């Protein structure tokens, strides 16, 4: 059983593999970013986005109006899809 960041849990699990940007300090004191692989299990809460499944906020989908992960996401434009 996996738990979300907000404590929601589910018997179904989504195994996620991806890459994350990690800051690394070089020997000369400067910084660079390395791409490193990661894997994690997140609960399958039946939500359309992996971010929403990982978060698990109880007021979904209303929380997308103020959620920082959703701020700046382009709104779907039905005219462009036709």
C-alpha positions as CSV (number, residue, x, y, z in Angstrom):
1,X,0.0,0.0,0.0
2,X,1.4,3.4,-1.0
3,X,0.7,6.7,0.6
4,X,0.5,10.1,-1.1
5,X,2.2,13.3,0.2
6,X,-1.0,14.3,1.9
7,X,-1.5,10.9,3.5
8,X,-4.1,9.4,1.1
9,X,-3.5,5.7,0.5
10,X,-4.5,3.1,-2.1
11,X,-4.1,-0.6,-2.6
12,X,-3.3,0.1,-6.2
13,X,0.2,1.3,-7.0
14,X,1.8,3.1,-9.9
15,X,5.5,2.4,-10.3
16,X,7.1,5.5,-11.8
17,X,10.6,5.7,-13.4
18,X,12.1,9.0,-14.5
19,X,14.9,11.4,-14.2
20,X,15.5,14.3,-11.9
21,X,17.8,17.3,-12.0
22,X,20.3,17.2,-9.1
23,X,22.6,20.0,-8.2
24,X,26.2,18.9,-7.8
25,X,29.2,20.9,-6.6
26,X,32.4,20.4,-8.6
27,X,35.8,20.2,-7.0
28,X,36.6,23.8,-8.1
29,X,33.6,25.1,-6.1
30,X,31.2,25.7,-9.0
31,X,27.9,24.1,-9.3
32,X,26.3,22.1,-12.1
33,X,23.2,20.0,-12.6
34,X,23.3,16.2,-13.3
35,X,20.4,14.2,-14.6
36,X,19.9,11.1,-12.3
37,X,17.5,8.3,-12.6
38,X,14.9,7.6,-9.9
39,X,12.1,5.2,-9.2
40,X,9.1,5.5,-6.8
41,X,5.8,3.9,-6.1
42,X,2.8,6.3,-5.8
43,X,-0.8,5.4,-5.0
44,X,-3.3,5.1,-7.8
45,X,-6.1,7.4,-6.6
46,X,-7.8,7.3,-10.0
47,X,-6.8,10.8,-11.0
48,X,-5.8,11.9,-14.5
49,X,-2.4,13.3,-13.6
50,X,0.5,11.5,-11.9
51,X,1.2,14.8,-9.9
52,X,-2.4,14.6,-8.5
53,X,-2.0,10.9,-7.6
54,X,1.3,11.7,-5.8
55,X,-0.2,14.6,-3.9
56,X,-3.5,13.1,-2.8
57,X,-5.2,16.4,-1.7
58,X,-8.7,15.6,-0.5
59,X,-10.4,18.5,-2.5
60,X,-9.4,17.2,-5.9
61,X,-10.3,18.6,-8.6
62,X,-11.0,22.0,-7.0
63,X,-7.5,22.1,-5.6
64,X,-6.1,22.5,-9.2
65,X,-7.3,26.2,-9.0
66,X,-4.7,27.1,-6.4
67,X,-2.2,24.3,-6.6
68,X,1.3,25.5,-7.4
69,X,2.0,22.5,-9.6
70,X,-0.9,23.6,-11.8
71,X,-0.2,27.3,-11.9
72,X,1.2,28.2,-15.3
73,X,-0.1,25.1,-17.0
74,X,-1.7,25.9,-20.3
75,X,-5.4,25.7,-20.4
76,X,-6.8,23.3,-23.0
77,X,-7.9,25.1,-26.1
78,X,-10.6,23.2,-27.8
79,X,-10.4,25.3,-31.0
80,X,-6.7,24.2,-31.5
81,X,-7.7,20.5,-31.1
82,X,-10.3,20.6,-33.9
